[in-house]
Amino acid sequence: MSSGELLQIHPQELQFPFELRKQISCSLQLSNKSDNYIAFKVKTTNPKKYCVRPNNGVVLPRSTCDITVTMQGQKEAPPDMQCKDKFLLQSVVASPGATAKDITPEMFNKESGYEVDECKLRVVYVAPPQPPSPVREGSDEESSPRASVSENGHSSAVQFQASKAFNERVEPKDTSFQARTLISKVTEERNSVIEQNKRLQQELDLLRRAAKQSRGGIPLMYVIIVGLVGLILGFLLKRT
């Protein structure tokens, strides 16, 4: 912070992030640490190039005042990005309760008997802020497969697309597998019932033959029960 006898100025120089054909602004802060009303005025060696708001005013006791300096868009950059422009901040003690309307040019004229404090400020061009890296932005879904490459040499975008395709197809495959498993299980049960029905039919035929050959024969109730069991199994088989 540059410190004069009446006002403290921050920063000590006017820094502009230079860009061609673009208006650029920077700020100054004036601090009044005294109990006096301090009037100020800002001058520059190149008034057509800069706009200062406010270019004069009064800083109240124990308070601050912000000044905005705007540089007009330039058609070409200066050699080596060096600027020779200068600013001069003049300050003088004003009467108590003074406002910007009370400021006159004579107040900053030393020949008029005023004690004028002066502080010179130089202009510095700095590099403009860099835009965000396009590589990091390319990590989204819509990025090109060549936007970024992982350590193992594969494109992260290609990996993402492969993962997306797998996610879209895995659910139908799982559903188809479950359906095939269920069909296979039902088919096995159906075949098992058919096999059991055949066995029962064979046993029933054997019993019938044995009943014909045997004198005593097999009780009629047993034959009926076996026949009913065969009919029930056949009915169940048709339902499946």
Contacts in CASP RR format, 6 or more apart in sequence:
PFRMAT RR
TARGET T0000
AUTHOR 0000-0000-0000
METHOD contacts of the structure
MODEL  1
MSSGELLQIHPQELQFPFELRKQISCSLQLSNKSDNYIAFKVKTTNPKKY
CVRPNNGVVLPRSTCDITVTMQGQKEAPPDMQCKDKFLLQSVVASPGATA
KDITPEMFNKESGYEVDECKLRVVYVAPPQPPSPVREGSDEESSPRASVS
ENGHSSAVQFQASKAFNERVEPKDTSFQARTLISKVTEERNSVIEQNKRL
QQELDLLRRAAKQSRGGIPLMYVIIVGLVGLILGFLLKRT
1 8 0 8 1.000
1 9 0 8 1.000
1 10 0 8 1.000
1 11 0 8 1.000
1 12 0 8 1.000
1 31 0 8 1.000
2 8 0 8 1.000
2 9 0 8 1.000
2 10 0 8 1.000
2 11 0 8 1.000
2 12 0 8 1.000
2 119 0 8 1.000
2 121 0 8 1.000
3 9 0 8 1.000
4 91 0 8 1.000
4 117 0 8 1.000
4 119 0 8 1.000
5 117 0 8 1.000
6 32 0 8 1.000
6 34 0 8 1.000
6 36 0 8 1.000
6 38 0 8 1.000
6 91 0 8 1.000
6 92 0 8 1.000
6 93 0 8 1.000
6 117 0 8 1.000
7 30 0 8 1.000
7 31 0 8 1.000
7 32 0 8 1.000
7 38 0 8 1.000
7 40 0 8 1.000
7 59 0 8 1.000
7 89 0 8 1.000
7 91 0 8 1.000
7 117 0 8 1.000
7 119 0 8 1.000
8 30 0 8 1.000
8 31 0 8 1.000
8 33 0 8 1.000
9 28 0 8 1.000
9 29 0 8 1.000
9 30 0 8 1.000
9 31 0 8 1.000
9 89 0 8 1.000
9 119 0 8 1.000
9 121 0 8 1.000
10 28 0 8 1.000
10 29 0 8 1.000
10 31 0 8 1.000
11 28 0 8 1.000
12 121 0 8 1.000
13 121 0 8 1.000
13 122 0 8 1.000
13 123 0 8 1.000
13 124 0 8 1.000
14 26 0 8 1.000
14 28 0 8 1.000
14 69 0 8 1.000
14 87 0 8 1.000
14 121 0 8 1.000
14 122 0 8 1.000
14 123 0 8 1.000
14 124 0 8 1.000
15 26 0 8 1.000
15 124 0 8 1.000
15 125 0 8 1.000
15 126 0 8 1.000
16 24 0 8 1.000
16 26 0 8 1.000
16 71 0 8 1.000
16 123 0 8 1.000
16 124 0 8 1.000
16 125 0 8 1.000
16 126 0 8 1.000
17 24 0 8 1.000
17 125 0 8 1.000
17 126 0 8 1.000
17 127 0 8 1.000
17 128 0 8 1.000
17 129 0 8 1.000
18 24 0 8 1.000
18 74 0 8 1.000
18 77 0 8 1.000
18 81 0 8 1.000
18 125 0 8 1.000
18 126 0 8 1.000
18 127 0 8 1.000
18 128 0 8 1.000
19 128 0 8 1.000
20 73 0 8 1.000
20 74 0 8 1.000
20 75 0 8 1.000
20 76 0 8 1.000
20 77 0 8 1.000
21 73 0 8 1.000
21 74 0 8 1.000
21 75 0 8 1.000
22 73 0 8 1.000
23 70 0 8 1.000
23 71 0 8 1.000
23 72 0 8 1.000
23 73 0 8 1.000
24 70 0 8 1.000
24 71 0 8 1.000
24 73 0 8 1.000
25 68 0 8 1.000
25 69 0 8 1.000
25 70 0 8 1.000
25 71 0 8 1.000
26 68 0 8 1.000
26 69 0 8 1.000
27 66 0 8 1.000
27 67 0 8 1.000
27 68 0 8 1.000
27 69 0 8 1.000
28 66 0 8 1.000
28 67 0 8 1.000
28 69 0 8 1.000
28 89 0 8 1.000
28 121 0 8 1.000
29 64 0 8 1.000
29 65 0 8 1.000
29 66 0 8 1.000
29 67 0 8 1.000
30 40 0 8 1.000
30 59 0 8 1.000
30 64 0 8 1.000
30 65 0 8 1.000
30 66 0 8 1.000
30 67 0 8 1.000
30 89 0 8 1.000
30 91 0 8 1.000
31 59 0 8 1.000
31 63 0 8 1.000
31 64 0 8 1.000
32 38 0 8 1.000
32 59 0 8 1.000
32 60 0 8 1.000
32 61 0 8 1.000
32 62 0 8 1.000
32 63 0 8 1.000
32 64 0 8 1.000
32 65 0 8 1.000
33 62 0 8 1.000
34 61 0 8 1.000
34 62 0 8 1.000
35 61 0 8 1.000
35 62 0 8 1.000
36 61 0 8 1.000
36 93 0 8 1.000
36 94 0 8 1.000
36 96 0 8 1.000
37 58 0 8 1.000
37 59 0 8 1.000
37 60 0 8 1.000
37 61 0 8 1.000
37 93 0 8 1.000
37 94 0 8 1.000
37 95 0 8 1.000
37 96 0 8 1.000
37 97 0 8 1.000
37 98 0 8 1.000
38 58 0 8 1.000
38 59 0 8 1.000
38 91 0 8 1.000
38 92 0 8 1.000
38 93 0 8 1.000
38 94 0 8 1.000
39 56 0 8 1.000
39 57 0 8 1.000
39 58 0 8 1.000
39 59 0 8 1.000
39 91 0 8 1.000
39 92 0 8 1.000
39 93 0 8 1.000
39 94 0 8 1.000
39 98 0 8 1.000
39 102 0 8 1.000
39 103 0 8 1.000
39 107 0 8 1.000
40 56 0 8 1.000
40 57 0 8 1.000
40 58 0 8 1.000
40 59 0 8 1.000
40 65 0 8 1.000
40 89 0 8 1.000
40 90 0 8 1.000
40 91 0 8 1.000
40 92 0 8 1.000
41 55 0 8 1.000
41 56 0 8 1.000
41 57 0 8 1.000
41 89 0 8 1.000
41 90 0 8 1.000
41 91 0 8 1.000
41 103 0 8 1.000
41 108 0 8 1.000
42 52 0 8 1.000
42 55 0 8 1.000
42 56 0 8 1.000
42 67 0 8 1.000
42 69 0 8 1.000
42 87 0 8 1.000
42 88 0 8 1.000
42 89 0 8 1.000
42 90 0 8 1.000
43 87 0 8 1.000
43 88 0 8 1.000
43 90 0 8 1.000
44 50 0 8 1.000
44 52 0 8 1.000
44 85 0 8 1.000
44 86 0 8 1.000
44 87 0 8 1.000
44 88 0 8 1.000
45 84 0 8 1.000
45 85 0 8 1.000
45 86 0 8 1.000
45 87 0 8 1.000
46 85 0 8 1.000
48 72 0 8 1.000
49 71 0 8 1.000
49 72 0 8 1.000
49 85 0 8 1.000
50 69 0 8 1.000
50 70 0 8 1.000
50 71 0 8 1.000
50 72 0 8 1.000
50 85 0 8 1.000
50 87 0 8 1.000
51 69 0 8 1.000
51 70 0 8 1.000
51 72 0 8 1.000
52 67 0 8 1.000
52 68 0 8 1.000
52 69 0 8 1.000
52 70 0 8 1.000
53 67 0 8 1.000
53 68 0 8 1.000
53 70 0 8 1.000
54 67 0 8 1.000
54 100 0 8 1.000
56 100 0 8 1.000
56 103 0 8 1.000
57 65 0 8 1.000
57 99 0 8 1.000
57 100 0 8 1.000
57 103 0 8 1.000
58 94 0 8 1.000
58 97 0 8 1.000
58 98 0 8 1.000
58 99 0 8 1.000
58 100 0 8 1.000
58 102 0 8 1.000
58 103 0 8 1.000
59 65 0 8 1.000
69 87 0 8 1.000
77 125 0 8 1.000
78 125 0 8 1.000
81 125 0 8 1.000
82 125 0 8 1.000
83 122 0 8 1.000
83 123 0 8 1.000
83 124 0 8 1.000
83 125 0 8 1.000
85 122 0 8 1.000
85 123 0 8 1.000
86 120 0 8 1.000
86 121 0 8 1.000
86 122 0 8 1.000
86 123 0 8 1.000
87 120 0 8 1.000
87 121 0 8 1.000
87 122 0 8 1.000
87 123 0 8 1.000
88 118 0 8 1.000
88 119 0 8 1.000
88 120 0 8 1.000
88 121 0 8 1.000
89 118 0 8 1.000
89 119 0 8 1.000
89 120 0 8 1.000
89 121 0 8 1.000
90 108 0 8 1.000
90 116 0 8 1.000
90 117 0 8 1.000
90 118 0 8 1.000
91 116 0 8 1.000
91 117 0 8 1.000
91 118 0 8 1.000
91 119 0 8 1.000
92 107 0 8 1.000
92 108 0 8 1.000
92 114 0 8 1.000
92 115 0 8 1.000
92 116 0 8 1.000
92 117 0 8 1.000
93 115 0 8 1.000
94 102 0 8 1.000
94 103 0 8 1.000
94 107 0 8 1.000
95 102 0 8 1.000
106 112 0 8 1.000
106 114 0 8 1.000
107 114 0 8 1.000
108 114 0 8 1.000
108 116 0 8 1.000
109 116 0 8 1.000
110 116 0 8 1.000
134 147 0 8 1.000
135 147 0 8 1.000
135 148 0 8 1.000
137 143 0 8 1.000
138 144 0 8 1.000
138 147 0 8 1.000
138 148 0 8 1.000
138 157 0 8 1.000
139 147 0 8 1.000
139 148 0 8 1.000
139 156 0 8 1.000
141 160 0 8 1.000
143 157 0 8 1.000
144 157 0 8 1.000
145 155 0 8 1.000
145 157 0 8 1.000
145 158 0 8 1.000
145 161 0 8 1.000
146 155 0 8 1.000
146 157 0 8 1.000
147 155 0 8 1.000
147 156 0 8 1.000
147 157 0 8 1.000
148 155 0 8 1.000
148 156 0 8 1.000
148 157 0 8 1.000
149 155 0 8 1.000
149 156 0 8 1.000
150 156 0 8 1.000
150 159 0 8 1.000
186 240 0 8 1.000
189 240 0 8 1.000
190 237 0 8 1.000
190 240 0 8 1.000
193 233 0 8 1.000
193 236 0 8 1.000
193 237 0 8 1.000
193 240 0 8 1.000
194 237 0 8 1.000
196 233 0 8 1.000
197 230 0 8 1.000
197 233 0 8 1.000
197 234 0 8 1.000
197 237 0 8 1.000
200 226 0 8 1.000
200 229 0 8 1.000
200 230 0 8 1.000
200 233 0 8 1.000
201 230 0 8 1.000
203 226 0 8 1.000
204 223 0 8 1.000
204 226 0 8 1.000
204 227 0 8 1.000
204 230 0 8 1.000
207 218 0 8 1.000
207 222 0 8 1.000
207 223 0 8 1.000
207 226 0 8 1.000
208 223 0 8 1.000
210 217 0 8 1.000
210 218 0 8 1.000
211 217 0 8 1.000
211 218 0 8 1.000
211 223 0 8 1.000
END
